[in-house]
Amino acid sequence: MAIARNRRQRKKMHLAEFQELGFLVNWQFADNTPVEQVDEVVDRFIAEVIQPHGLAYEGSGYLHWEGLVCLEKIGKCDESHRELVKNWLEKNGLAQIEISELFDIWWDYPAK
């Protein structure tokens, strides 16, 4: 039986209209890529894809990067956000790009 929750509870628990969808992203730089080039590409990724589209990225790496992309505000990423990130990474020569399916960033984690 489903539990009836009021608006405050749904917001606090990130349920229903407050659900947040995001996706995982992984990519890799070529071996021997200089750290300056890695910094420049990641900075451009944030400046050209993440910030202008109201997204947030939390991740780390050096030659192999992995992280989570979601909206900066409460809301749901959609397929266009996944394609945007994937296309930018491909156009900028990054390898082994993996984009997960959309998932609830508070309650789910994609199976590998």
Secondary structure, DSSP 8 states (H G I E B T S, - for coil): ------HHHHHHHT-GGG--EEEEEEEE--TT--HHHHHHHHHHHIIIIIGGGTEEEEEEESSEEEEEEEESSSSB--HHHHHHHHHHHHHTT-EEEEE---EETTT-----
